[in-house]
């Protein structure tokens, strides 16, 4: 089971946790599991990219993430290292 990520209410754009569920879901790459194959980039280039400075895969900063695209990248990831994190 993945841990839920809770950010401070002072974080821009997010409100305190409520009973209605998460404010948003964001993709997360477990870099300890990631092989850097770039399959996520091939499946969903609007969300994933390789950071040129660090060489690691990363999630782009977006206001909203296309769920079908991210789900496809996660489903086809050979290392199974792409997850959704819920932000409250």
ZINORDA-V216978 format. One line per field, one symbol per residue. ss: DSSP state (H for helix, E for strand, L for the rest). psi: psi as a letter, one per 20 degrees, with the letter a starting at -180 (. if undefined). A space follows every 50 residues. Layout:
# ZINORDA-V216978
ss = ???
psi = ???
This chain:
# ZINORDA-V216978
ss = LLLLELLLLLLLLLLLLELLELLEEEEEELLLLLLLLLHHHHHLLLLEEE LLLLLLEEELLLLLLLHHHHHHHHHHLLLLLEEEEEEL
psi = pqqpppqqiippiqrqqriiaqhrpqqppnhhhpikijhhghhmiihqrp ohghiqqrpqoqhqpogggghggghjphiljprpppp.
